[in-house]
Amino acid sequence: MSPTPALPGWALEQAVDWLLRLDPPHQADAQLQQALEQWLAQDPLHRQAWNHLHARLQGSMGAAMQQLQRSSAGVHHASRQALLAPIPTQARRRKLLGSGLAVVLASLGTSWLASRNTPFPALVADLHTGTGERLQQQLADGSTLLLDAGSAVDIAFSSTQRLVQLREGALIAQVSRLPGVLRPFTVQSAQGTAQALGTRFMVRQQSGSTLVQVLEHSVRITTASGQQRSLQQGESAQFTDTQITLLERGSAPAAWADGLIDVRNQPLGEVIDALRPYQPGLLRISPEAAQLRIFGVFALEHPRQVLQDLVDTHPIRVRHWGQWLTLIDLAPPRT
């Protein structure tokens, strides 16, 4: 089955997380199964990602299991049990991952999991970046786009508009002024638009929301439902289809342009989100660890060192299984 070009990486990652939490459907806990159904109903992309993942997994699983069975019946059995069993507790999760899930992930790495290096939207996007790659591109009107790693955009310029569709990731637009010509420069995300009223701004597509930071002059945000708000230089906001939330000044969501993560009392989950486009494979963080508050400036080019620095200064544990899976959780209490 060929990949779905417009399927965003965040939807696939959430689908993988659900896969790891569930039993086979006929054995799944009723409450957990209901939560899955609610997640599937929240966004059509959720169901597309779930169906796509299952189709790719079933195709790859057959070949992977045959290979594992030829090499070692014991490893084959442990890997299958690890993939299919639920992960309700930290202890259970550690046991399953140690017993063979990494073997399955490595076996599947050349198919669906390898798509982390080049997100599916990039297959048809006008401009795209892979893992750890940033790209600066000059547009036909003299404007420039800087794309963060793991980003994809489409360009639609005409005599009446300059439209950039952000499929995934983040961009910084340096907008060229066109004297005497009314051609607004607009970045469209899944939740609405950000129209330049000045020259330089950042837009990031997140899971279920869009983040905007104004670096020079001003920007007008319009949500899919028609809500509007203008942001001035130095201001940041996050918006959904129906709501715009102004963020505290002092945050630096555009620091990736300088190869940095700059966080000031922000959740660890946001740090991991910033690292994902720079780390091959899947980064998975527990909800408990994601809530830890973090201060610091970290280099994006060295994601494993960032994780080690966090381990050295915070009560978390990071475990790597090759290049395919990194699991971040709270460290167990010291005895």
C-alpha positions as CSV (number, residue, x, y, z in Angstrom):
1,M,0.0,0.0,0.0
2,S,1.4,3.4,-1.0
3,P,1.7,6.1,1.7
4,T,-0.9,8.8,1.9
5,P,0.9,12.0,0.8
6,A,-1.1,14.5,2.9
7,L,-0.8,12.4,6.1
8,P,1.0,14.5,8.7
9,G,3.7,12.9,10.9
10,W,2.0,13.9,14.1
11,A,-1.0,11.9,13.3
12,L,1.1,8.8,12.5
13,E,3.0,9.2,15.8
14,Q,-0.3,9.4,17.7
15,A,-1.5,6.3,15.9
16,V,1.7,4.5,16.9
17,D,1.2,5.5,20.5
18,W,-2.4,4.0,20.4
19,L,-1.1,0.8,18.8
20,L,1.4,0.4,21.7
21,R,-1.3,1.0,24.3
22,L,-3.9,-1.5,23.0
23,D,-4.5,-5.2,23.1
24,P,-5.8,-6.8,20.0
25,P,-9.4,-5.3,19.5
26,H,-11.1,-8.4,20.8
27,Q,-9.2,-8.2,24.1
28,A,-8.9,-4.5,24.6
29,D,-10.2,-2.9,27.9
30,A,-13.6,-1.4,27.2
31,Q,-12.6,2.0,28.6
32,L,-9.4,2.2,26.6
33,Q,-11.3,1.0,23.4
34,Q,-13.8,3.8,24.0
35,A,-11.0,6.3,24.3
36,L,-9.5,5.1,21.0
37,E,-12.9,5.5,19.3
38,Q,-13.1,9.1,20.6
39,W,-9.6,9.8,19.3
40,L,-10.5,8.4,15.9
41,A,-13.6,10.6,15.8
42,Q,-11.8,13.8,16.7
43,D,-10.2,14.3,13.3
44,P,-10.4,12.5,10.0
45,L,-6.6,12.5,9.9
46,H,-6.7,10.3,13.0
47,R,-8.6,7.5,11.3
48,Q,-6.5,7.8,8.1
49,A,-3.4,7.5,10.2
50,W,-4.8,4.5,12.1
51,N,-5.9,2.7,9.0
52,H,-2.7,3.5,7.1
53,L,-0.5,2.3,10.0
54,H,-2.4,-1.0,10.3
55,A,-2.2,-1.6,6.6
56,R,1.6,-0.9,6.5
57,L,2.1,-2.9,9.7
58,Q,0.3,-5.9,8.5
59,G,2.3,-6.0,5.3
60,S,5.6,-5.5,7.0
61,M,4.7,-7.7,10.0
62,G,4.4,-10.8,7.8
63,A,7.9,-10.4,6.3
64,A,9.4,-9.4,9.6
65,M,7.9,-12.3,11.5
66,Q,9.0,-14.8,8.9
67,Q,12.6,-13.4,9.1
68,L,12.5,-13.5,12.9
69,Q,11.1,-17.0,13.0
70,R,13.8,-18.3,10.7
71,S,16.5,-16.8,13.0
72,S,15.0,-17.6,16.4
73,A,11.7,-19.0,17.4
74,G,12.1,-17.6,20.9
75,V,12.8,-14.0,19.8
76,H,9.9,-14.3,17.4
77,H,7.5,-15.2,20.1
78,A,8.8,-12.6,22.5
79,S,8.6,-9.9,19.8
80,R,5.1,-10.8,18.9
81,Q,3.9,-10.8,22.5
82,A,5.7,-7.4,23.1
83,L,3.9,-5.8,20.2
84,L,0.4,-7.1,20.9
85,A,0.3,-6.7,24.7
86,P,-1.0,-3.6,26.5
87,I,1.3,-1.2,28.3
88,P,-0.7,-0.1,31.3
89,T,2.2,0.6,33.7
90,Q,5.8,1.8,33.7
91,A,7.0,-1.6,34.9
92,R,5.0,-3.4,32.2
93,R,6.2,-1.0,29.5
94,R,9.9,-1.7,30.5
95,K,9.4,-5.4,30.4
96,L,7.8,-5.5,27.0
97,L,10.3,-3.1,25.4
98,G,13.1,-5.2,26.8
99,S,11.6,-8.5,25.6
100,G,11.6,-7.8,21.9
101,L,9.6,-4.8,20.7
102,A,12.8,-3.2,19.5
103,V,13.4,-6.2,17.3
104,V,10.0,-5.7,15.6
105,L,10.6,-1.9,15.2
106,A,14.0,-2.5,13.7
107,S,12.4,-5.1,11.3
108,L,9.8,-2.5,10.3
109,G,12.3,0.3,10.0
110,T,12.7,0.2,6.3
111,S,9.0,0.7,5.7
112,W,6.6,2.9,7.8
113,L,9.0,3.8,10.6
114,A,11.7,5.0,8.2
115,S,9.2,7.7,7.0
116,R,10.2,9.7,10.0
117,N,13.3,10.8,8.0
118,T,11.1,12.2,5.2
119,P,7.6,13.0,6.3
120,F,4.8,11.7,4.0
121,P,3.6,15.3,3.1
122,A,7.0,15.9,1.7
123,L,6.5,13.4,-1.1
124,V,4.3,15.9,-3.1
125,A,5.1,19.2,-1.4
126,D,6.7,22.1,-3.3
127,L,9.4,22.5,-0.6
128,H,10.3,20.1,2.1
129,T,13.0,19.2,4.6
130,G,14.0,15.9,6.1
131,T,15.3,14.9,9.6
132,G,17.9,17.4,10.9
133,E,17.7,19.6,7.7
134,R,16.8,23.3,7.4
135,L,16.3,25.0,4.1
136,Q,16.2,28.6,3.0
137,Q,14.4,29.3,-0.3
138,Q,13.9,32.6,-2.2
139,L,10.4,32.9,-3.7
140,A,9.4,34.4,-7.0
141,D,8.4,37.8,-5.4
142,G,11.7,38.1,-3.6
143,S,10.4,36.9,-0.3
144,T,12.3,34.1,1.5
145,L,11.2,31.1,3.4
146,L,13.3,29.3,6.1
147,L,11.9,25.8,6.7
148,D,12.6,23.9,9.9
149,A,13.6,20.2,9.8
150,G,10.7,17.9,9.0
151,S,8.6,20.6,7.3
152,A,6.6,20.7,4.0
153,V,5.0,23.6,2.2
154,D,3.1,24.3,-1.0
155,I,3.5,27.6,-2.9
156,A,0.5,29.2,-4.7
157,F,1.3,32.7,-6.1
158,S,-1.0,34.5,-8.5
159,S,-1.8,38.0,-9.6
160,T,-4.0,38.5,-6.5
161,Q,-2.4,36.5,-3.7
162,R,0.8,35.1,-2.3
163,L,-0.2,31.9,-0.5
164,V,2.0,29.5,1.3
165,Q,0.3,26.3,2.6
166,L,2.1,24.9,5.6
167,R,1.5,21.1,5.5
168,E,3.8,20.2,8.4
169,G,6.6,21.6,10.6
170,A,7.5,25.3,10.8
171,L,8.7,28.2,8.6
172,I,9.9,31.7,9.0
173,A,8.7,34.1,6.2
174,Q,10.7,37.2,5.3
175,V,8.2,39.0,3.2
176,S,9.2,41.2,0.3
177,R,7.2,44.4,0.0
178,L,5.6,45.1,-3.4
179,P,5.1,48.9,-3.8
180,G,1.8,49.8,-5.4
181,V,0.7,46.1,-5.7
182,L,-2.0,44.6,-3.4
183,R,-1.0,41.0,-3.1
184,P,-1.3,39.9,0.5
185,F,1.2,37.3,1.8
186,T,-0.6,34.6,3.7
187,V,0.5,31.4,5.4
188,Q,-2.3,28.8,5.7
189,S,-2.3,26.1,8.3
190,A,-4.8,23.4,9.2
191,Q,-6.5,25.8,11.7
192,G,-6.6,29.1,9.7
193,T,-4.3,31.7,8.3
194,A,-1.6,34.2,9.3
195,Q,-1.4,37.2,7.0
196,A,1.7,39.4,7.0
197,L,1.1,43.1,7.9
198,G,4.8,43.6,8.1
199,T,7.8,41.6,7.0
200,R,9.0,38.7,9.2
201,F,7.1,36.0,11.2
202,M,7.2,32.4,12.2
203,V,4.4,29.8,11.8
204,R,4.5,26.2,13.2
205,Q,1.9,23.5,12.6
206,Q,1.2,21.6,15.8
207,S,-1.1,18.8,16.6
208,G,-4.5,20.4,16.6
209,S,-3.2,24.0,16.7
210,T,-1.0,26.5,15.0
211,L,1.7,28.7,16.7
212,V,2.6,32.1,15.4
213,Q,5.4,34.5,16.5
214,V,5.9,37.9,15.0
215,L,9.6,38.8,14.6
216,E,9.1,42.1,12.8
217,H,6.1,44.4,12.4
218,S,2.7,42.6,12.7
219,V,0.6,39.7,11.6
220,R,-3.2,39.1,11.4
221,I,-4.5,35.7,12.5
222,T,-7.8,34.4,11.2
223,T,-9.1,31.1,12.4
224,A,-11.1,28.7,10.3
225,S,-14.3,29.9,12.1
226,G,-13.5,33.6,11.4
227,Q,-12.0,34.7,14.7
228,Q,-9.4,37.4,14.1
229,R,-6.5,39.0,16.1
230,S,-3.5,41.1,15.1
231,L,-0.2,40.4,16.7
232,Q,2.6,43.0,17.1
233,Q,6.4,42.5,17.0
234,G,7.5,40.2,19.8
235,E,4.1,38.7,20.4
236,S,3.2,35.0,20.0
237,A,-0.1,33.2,19.9
238,Q,-1.5,29.8,19.5
239,F,-4.8,29.2,17.7
240,T,-7.2,26.4,17.0
241,D,-10.2,26.4,14.6
242,T,-12.2,28.6,17.0
243,Q,-9.9,30.2,19.5
244,I,-6.8,32.4,19.7
245,T,-4.6,32.4,22.8
246,L,-2.0,35.0,23.4
247,L,1.2,33.6,24.8
248,E,3.5,35.1,27.5
249,R,6.2,37.4,26.2
250,G,9.7,36.1,26.5
251,S,9.2,32.8,24.9
252,A,11.3,32.0,21.9
253,P,9.5,29.5,19.6
254,A,11.5,30.7,16.6
255,A,14.9,29.9,18.2
256,W,15.2,26.9,15.9
257,A,16.3,29.3,13.1
258,D,19.6,29.6,15.0
259,G,19.7,25.9,15.7
260,L,18.5,26.2,19.3
261,I,15.8,25.3,21.7
262,D,15.2,28.2,24.1
263,V,12.8,27.3,26.9
264,R,11.9,29.3,29.9
265,N,9.7,27.4,32.4
266,Q,8.0,25.4,29.6
267,P,6.9,21.8,29.7
268,L,9.4,19.1,28.7
269,G,6.9,17.9,26.1
270,E,7.5,21.1,24.2
271,V,11.2,20.5,24.2
272,I,10.7,16.9,22.9
273,D,8.4,18.3,20.2
274,A,11.2,20.7,19.1
275,L,13.7,17.8,19.0
276,R,11.5,15.4,17.0
277,P,12.4,16.8,13.5
278,Y,16.1,16.4,14.4
279,Q,16.1,12.9,15.9
280,P,15.7,9.9,13.6
281,G,13.0,7.4,14.6
282,L,10.2,7.8,17.1
283,L,10.5,9.9,20.3
284,R,7.9,8.9,22.8
285,I,7.4,10.7,26.1
286,S,5.1,9.7,29.0
287,P,2.4,12.2,30.0
288,E,4.0,12.5,33.4
289,A,7.4,13.4,32.1
290,A,5.9,15.8,29.6
291,Q,4.7,18.0,32.4
292,L,8.1,18.7,33.9
293,R,9.0,22.4,33.7
294,I,12.3,23.1,31.9
295,F,14.7,26.1,31.7
296,G,17.6,26.2,29.3
297,V,19.1,26.6,25.9
298,F,19.9,23.5,23.9
299,A,21.5,22.8,20.5
300,L,19.2,21.1,18.0
301,E,22.1,19.6,16.0
302,H,22.9,17.2,18.9
303,P,19.5,15.8,20.0
304,R,21.0,12.9,21.9
305,Q,23.3,15.2,23.9
306,V,20.2,17.4,24.7
307,L,18.5,14.3,26.1
308,Q,21.5,13.4,28.1
309,D,21.8,17.0,29.5
310,L,18.1,16.7,30.5
311,V,18.8,13.3,32.2
312,D,21.7,14.9,34.1
313,T,19.6,17.8,35.4
314,H,16.0,16.4,35.8
315,P,14.4,13.3,37.2
316,I,13.9,11.6,33.9
317,R,15.2,8.4,32.2
318,V,15.9,8.1,28.5
319,R,16.2,4.7,26.8
320,H,17.3,4.2,23.2
321,W,16.5,1.1,21.0
322,G,18.8,1.7,18.0
323,Q,17.8,4.6,15.9
324,W,14.1,3.6,15.8
325,L,12.8,4.3,19.2
326,T,13.6,6.6,22.1
327,L,11.5,6.4,25.2
328,I,11.4,9.2,27.8
329,D,9.8,8.7,31.2
330,L,10.1,9.7,34.8
331,A,13.1,8.2,36.5
332,P,12.2,5.5,39.1
333,P,12.5,6.6,42.8
334,R,15.9,6.1,44.3
335,T,16.0,3.5,47.1
